[in-house]
């Protein structure tokens, strides 16, 4: 298979050590990429494959992993290289033996995420755009958090929903919410914290020593509450995670309603990615938020 030949050549070049794929094993994962473990009998790497046009997605993911690694707070699989040929685009990552079933170190995850969120920037956004799922995530730097969330997060997704045929009531309610978004942020602007950006339960695990590992990031700098909110969206994290996080970095008052503002972004993205089955949840969330401003 030509793609394994080209990946082997690139790994050999960047690591300065000869590597040739002897075995490739498909690994179950998300719905976006094909994932594999490849080995030459001595070394192993984790591979993501997609179509050649998706190389920029892998470039951004690699940059996000490096950004988290540089914070010296949470472990991530380190990127080795990325590239493409006529068949595919790929991302080569450090291979880690992960145990997603382990729950004994949830408090460590909470403490380390709190530390990561103390890594800050001068502006919201990031040095480059990336993706949330397969959707473009615009990260143009801004000094105004509420406007950033209005335009580059909720507004962007609402415009995409309109393009995808989700009009009428949804758009009218969405417009009303955007106009009144400032009302959910009565206090000082949050610090631009380093965020994972897509922090649901499928994007963390533990290594063989029980050390928390984050992966599949959609990195940018924003309100840390956006990360915590998403941990609650699809089933939640263990109670020890929240206790440890709040002990080290207590959340501000008003979080319980602002988390809906933040999770609406991901619900809208699911509407745009997966269709009308998410429309009721989207409208219900907007309705709940609009009720808070009247």
Buried (B, 14 or more C-beta within 10 A) or exposed (E): EEBBEBBBBBBBEEBEEEBEBEEBEEEEBEEBBBBBBBBBEEEBBBBBBBEEEBBBBBBBBBBBBEBBBEBEBBBBBEBBBBBBBEEBBBBBBBBBEBBEEBBEBBBBBBBBBBBBBBBEBEBBBBEBBBBBBBBEBBBEBBEEBBBBBBBBBBBBBBBBBBEEEBEEEBBEBBEBBBEBBEEBBEEEEBBBBBBBBBBBBBBBBBBEEEBBBBBBBBBBBBBBBBBBBBBBBEEEBBEBBBEBBBEBBEBEEBBEEBBBBBBBBBBBBBBBBEEEEBBEBBBEBBEEBBEEBE
